[in-house]
Amino acid sequence: MTGATHQDALGKARRALSEFEITGLPTVIPFHRAIVEDPAFSSPNAEDFLVHTRWIETEFATEIEPWDGAIEEGFNAGDLHRTVVVEVEGRRLKVGVPSGIFASGERAGLDKVPKRAASLLVGGSAEGTITSPMQATVVKVMVEAGASVVTGDLLCVLEAMKMEQPIMAPKDGNVEAVNINVGDSVSGGHVLVVLS
């Protein structure tokens, strides 16, 4: 939350936390509600602000009731949508969203972790020339020339926009050449590794 002053931001945070509702699973929202009400955190006088890096462990003493709900509480499989309130540029709007995004398990298709597409994991082509899929920085090199690899072995890890991208071997083979070092900046299409 942001605000013109600490108290303005705190007021917005209190309101948002009081209206925030998640059903069907425990959350840390009660803890955050307690924090924004604690005098050590919420005092309007700067000299009374007593929070420090170990404040929660050493001084925070507010009792928070344990969660007593049930998993999937509040879900009705017959509902096609649910109404939620969102705030956009200071205006509160009611919007309907598909109820499936609030569901859990099989109804939401979340019972299995989706597999990543092979194109995200494997660089280059099956012929053995492994190229960079994007402009990136090399953060790990896991193989060296002469090594044997099997399909799916990690060859290197690239990083772009603070996200790591593993590059896997697309086939079994031997590493003929490694054209990168940790810290190198590579462009899209740069030959990283050659397999035979």
Order of alpha helices (4+ residues) and beta strands (2+ residues): alpha-alpha-alpha-alpha-beta-beta-alpha-beta-beta-beta-beta-beta-beta-beta-beta
